[in-house]
Amino acid sequence: MTLADKILEFKLVFVTGLESLTEKIATKIFHYPQNLGMPIAPSYDVREQTMIDYVSKLPNHNTMFPPAAAPVTLSQVIFGNFPEMSKIDRIFYEHQSDGFYNFYVPNYKNIFFLPDWLSQWLQIQFNISIDTTPLEIIQQSVFLGLVGFFFLVDFRMKMYWFLTINPYTRPWIYIISLTDWIQDVMTGLSPVMLGLDLTPSIVLGLTGKLADSLNHLVFTMPFLPSEGQPGKMVIDDQVKDVILFRYLPSLWYTHPIPNNLREFWYTERLDILNFMKKNYSHLDIPFLPDQILKDISQNSQLTKPLADNLTHISDLSTNLLCHMSV
């Protein structure tokens, strides 16, 4: 027997042994052949495929980063203007059947919302309902911070090309102290091509992507993001895809409506209060302010029918006669 035959025999024994070992593992651990493993192709879901086709036809919310300079005053021409976001606006509307706190937003491929659990936590813990100004201020501040960091990293990259500048002397050292920490973190994680470190380019790309994504974030308070319904509306004589948020927010059913909002209805917008009582009274939701509800509970006799108060009236008349006789 030649050496080639021995090698072939060894290969056959090895393959046979490996096949037997694999079959034993599949049989005893994974219950083969009853368990055939993962399906070759996933089951076809008509609803999911319809949603994929719908989203694929939506337009993109196009933005520019860094934001283009748009000076208005002379001082802005000289010193520059603050970068402005290209946010997706919420358009509120009132309707006799939908209610008073309905709004819609244009639907885009790259639009996104907060997770339901985070939106609910913010609304409950920080009493954020209709007015999302605090969240928008945070959104704008984070955007400006990322834009500022983007320009600092960009300036730090340009310093590489000026060999006469020693970046470790004042005032340049203050700039690299703000930017080089991220390079220290990413050292060894980013590639080097032709002796050129790509870390600053990667940081610029990630910073720009993160800052630009804030333009596509929409807050849905007082609704949860999952309550949005895709639809179409005629806007500027054109049929456009929108996401509708209407009727009663689910959080107003599972949690108390913010008291300051109920006070506003009671003192300034009785039409909203009456609408809520008329359409949602069967849900046992307290629409009156806390103080009014407290007064009603302390004087519960005032809310009872007249027949229930007759005994109290007789007691009152008896006490009155006693006082008069005295």
C-alpha positions in Angstrom: 0.0 0.0 0.0 1.4 3.3 -1.1 1.6 6.5 1.0 -1.2 8.0 -1.0 -3.5 5.1 -0.2 -2.8 5.4 3.5 -3.6 9.2 3.4 -6.8 8.4 1.5 -7.8 5.7 4.1 -7.0 8.2 6.9 -9.3 10.8 5.3 -12.1 8.3 5.0 -11.8 7.3 8.6 -11.7 10.9 9.7 -14.7 11.9 7.7 -16.7 8.8 8.8 -15.9 9.5 12.5 -16.8 13.2 12.1 -20.1 12.3 10.4 -20.9 9.8 13.3 -20.0 12.4 15.9 -22.1 15.1 14.3 -25.1 12.7 14.0 -24.8 11.8 17.7 -24.7 15.5 18.7 -27.7 16.3 16.5 -29.7 13.4 17.8 -29.1 13.6 21.5 -28.9 17.4 21.9 -31.0 18.9 19.1 -33.5 15.9 18.7 -32.7 15.2 15.1 -34.4 14.2 12.8 -37.7 15.4 14.6 -36.1 18.9 14.8 -35.2 19.9 11.2 -33.5 23.1 12.3 -34.2 26.6 11.0 -36.5 26.9 7.9 -34.7 27.5 4.7 -36.9 30.6 3.9 -39.0 32.6 6.4 -42.7 32.3 6.2 -44.3 35.0 4.0 -46.1 37.6 6.0 -48.5 39.7 3.8 -49.0 42.4 6.4 -45.2 42.8 7.0 -44.5 42.9 3.3 -47.2 45.5 2.7 -45.6 47.7 5.4 -42.2 47.3 3.8 -43.5 48.2 0.4 -45.3 51.3 1.9 -42.2 52.5 3.7 -40.0 52.0 0.6 -42.2 54.5 -1.4 -42.0 57.3 1.2 -39.7 60.3 0.6 -36.6 61.1 2.6 -36.4 64.0 5.0 -33.4 65.7 3.3 -31.1 67.7 5.6 -27.6 69.2 5.3 -24.8 68.7 7.8 -23.1 70.9 8.8 -26.0 73.3 8.4 -25.6 75.9 5.8 -24.8 79.4 7.0 -27.8 81.7 6.7 -26.8 85.1 8.2 -29.6 87.6 8.5 -28.1 90.6 10.3 -24.7 92.3 9.8 -23.3 90.8 13.1 -24.2 87.4 11.8 -22.4 88.1 8.6 -19.2 89.0 10.5 -19.4 86.5 13.4 -21.6 83.8 11.9 -25.0 82.6 13.0 -26.0 79.7 15.2 -26.7 76.5 13.3 -30.4 75.8 13.0 -32.1 72.4 12.9 -34.3 71.3 10.1 -36.8 69.6 12.3 -40.1 67.9 11.3 -42.9 70.1 12.7 -46.0 68.8 14.3 -49.2 70.4 12.9 -52.1 70.6 15.5 -55.7 70.7 14.4 -59.1 70.7 16.0 -62.0 68.6 14.8 -65.6 68.2 16.0 -65.2 64.4 16.3 -61.5 63.8 16.7 -61.1 66.4 19.5 -58.8 69.3 20.3 -55.3 67.8 20.7 -54.9 66.1 17.3 -51.8 66.6 15.2 -50.0 65.1 12.2 -46.5 64.9 11.0 -45.2 64.3 7.4 -44.2 60.7 7.0 -40.6 60.0 5.9 -38.4 57.0 5.5 -35.9 58.3 8.0 -38.3 59.7 10.6 -38.1 58.1 14.1 -39.6 58.5 17.5 -38.7 57.8 21.1 -39.5 54.3 22.4 -42.9 53.9 24.0 -41.5 53.2 27.4 -39.2 56.3 27.3 -42.0 58.6 26.1 -44.3 57.3 28.8 -41.6 57.7 31.5 -40.9 61.3 30.4 -44.6 62.2 30.4 -45.3 60.7 33.8 -42.1 61.7 35.7 -41.7 65.2 34.3 -45.3 66.1 33.7 -44.7 66.7 30.0 -47.9 66.7 28.0 -48.8 69.1 25.2 -45.9 71.5 25.5 -42.6 69.7 24.6 -40.5 72.9 24.9 -38.1 71.4 27.6 -37.4 68.4 25.3 -36.9 70.6 22.3 -34.4 72.8 24.2 -32.5 69.6 25.2 -32.6 68.5 21.6 -31.3 71.8 20.3 -28.6 72.0 22.9 -27.3 68.5 22.1 -27.4 69.4 18.4 -25.4 72.6 19.0 -22.9 70.7 21.2 -22.3 68.1 18.5 -21.9 70.7 15.8 -19.4 72.5 17.9 -17.5 69.3 18.6 -17.6 68.5 14.9 -15.9 71.8 14.0 -13.3 71.3 16.8 -12.3 67.9 15.4 -12.2 69.3 11.9 -9.9 72.1 13.0 -7.7 69.6 14.8 -7.4 67.6 11.6 -6.3 70.7 9.7 -3.6 71.4 12.2 -1.8 68.2 11.0 -1.0 69.9 7.7 0.8 72.9 9.4 4.1 71.5 10.5 5.2 74.9 11.9 2.4 74.8 14.5 3.3 72.9 17.7 -0.2 71.7 19.0 1.2 71.2 22.5 1.8 74.8 23.1 -0.8 77.4 24.2 -3.4 78.2 22.9 -3.5 75.1 20.7 -3.2 72.7 23.6 -6.7 73.7 24.8 -8.1 72.5 21.5 -6.4 69.1 21.5 -7.5 68.6 25.1 -11.1 68.8 23.9 -10.7 66.4 20.9 -7.8 64.0 21.5 -9.5 62.1 24.2 -11.7 60.4 21.6 -8.7 59.5 19.6 -7.1 57.9 22.7 -10.3 55.8 23.2 -10.4 54.7 19.6 -6.7 53.9 19.3 -6.3 50.4 17.9 -10.0 50.2 16.9 -9.8 52.3 13.7 -7.6 51.3 10.7 -4.5 53.0 9.4 -4.1 53.4 5.6 -0.8 54.4 4.0 0.4 55.6 7.4 -2.6 57.9 7.9 -4.7 57.5 11.0 -8.4 57.4 10.0 -9.7 58.0 13.5 -10.5 61.8 13.0 -12.4 61.0 9.8 -14.4 58.3 11.5 -15.2 60.6 14.5 -16.3 63.3 12.1 -18.6 60.9 10.3 -20.1 59.5 13.5 -20.6 62.9 15.0 -22.2 64.3 11.9 -24.5 61.2 11.6 -25.6 61.5 15.2 -26.2 65.3 15.0 -28.1 65.0 11.8 -30.3 62.2 13.2 -31.7 64.7 15.7 -33.4 66.5 12.7 -35.5 63.4 12.2 -36.6 62.9 15.8 -40.2 63.8 16.5 -41.8 64.0 20.0 -45.4 62.7 20.1 -46.6 64.0 23.5 -49.3 63.5 24.8 -49.6 60.4 22.6 -47.3 57.4 22.6 -45.4 56.9 19.3 -47.2 53.5 18.7 -50.5 55.4 18.6 -49.7 57.0 15.3 -51.7 56.0 12.3 -50.3 56.3 8.7 -52.6 58.1 6.4 -52.9 60.7 3.6 -53.9 64.4 3.7 -54.1 67.1 1.1 -51.4 69.7 1.9 -50.8 72.6 -0.4 -53.0 71.0 -3.0 -50.9 67.8 -2.9 -51.8 64.4 -1.4 -49.0 63.6 1.1 -48.3 60.8 3.4 -48.7 61.7 7.1 -48.8 60.0 10.5 -51.9 61.0 12.4 -52.2 61.2 16.2 -55.8 61.8 17.3 -58.7 61.0 19.7 -57.9 60.4 23.4 -54.2 59.6 24.3 -53.9 56.2 25.9 -51.9 57.7 28.8 -54.9 59.9 29.8 -56.8 56.7 30.3 -54.2 54.7 32.2 -52.8 57.6 34.2 -54.3 60.8 35.5 -54.5 63.8 33.1 -52.0 66.5 34.2 -53.8 68.7 36.7 -52.5 72.0 35.1 -54.2 70.9 31.9 -57.5 70.1 33.6 -57.3 73.5 35.4 -56.9 75.2 32.0 -59.9 73.4 30.7 -62.0 74.4 33.7 -61.0 78.1 33.8 -60.4 79.0 30.2 -61.6 76.3 27.8 -64.9 74.9 28.9 -65.6 73.7 25.4 -62.7 71.2 25.7 -64.0 70.1 29.1 -67.5 69.6 27.8 -66.2 67.7 24.8 -64.2 65.3 27.0 -67.2 64.7 29.3 -69.5 64.1 26.4 -67.3 61.7 24.5 -65.3 59.9 27.2 -67.5 60.0 30.3 -68.0 56.2 30.1 -64.3 55.7 30.8 -64.6 57.1 34.3 -61.7 59.5 33.7 -61.6 62.6 36.1 -61.6 65.6 33.9 -62.1 68.2 36.6 -59.2 69.8 38.5 -58.0 68.1 41.7 -59.2 71.0 43.8 -62.7 70.8 42.4 -62.7 67.0 42.9 -61.5 67.5 46.5 -64.3 70.0 47.2 -66.9 67.7 45.7 -65.7 64.7 47.8 -65.7 66.8 51.0 -69.3 68.0 50.2 -70.6 64.9 48.7 -74.1 65.8 49.8 -74.2 68.4 47.2 -73.8 65.9 44.4 -76.5 63.5 45.7 -80.1 63.5 44.4 -82.6 65.6 46.3 -84.3 62.5 47.7 -81.1 61.4 49.4 -80.8 64.8 51.1 -84.3 64.9 52.6 -83.1 63.3 55.8 -80.4 66.0 56.2 -83.0 68.6 55.5 -85.3 67.3 58.2 -82.4 67.3 60.6 -81.5 70.8 59.7 -85.1 72.0 60.3 -85.3 70.3 63.7 -82.0 71.9 64.8 -83.3 75.3 63.5 -86.5 75.0 65.6 -84.6 74.1 68.7 -82.4 77.1 68.3 -85.4 79.4 67.8 -87.1 78.0 70.9 -84.1 78.6 73.0 
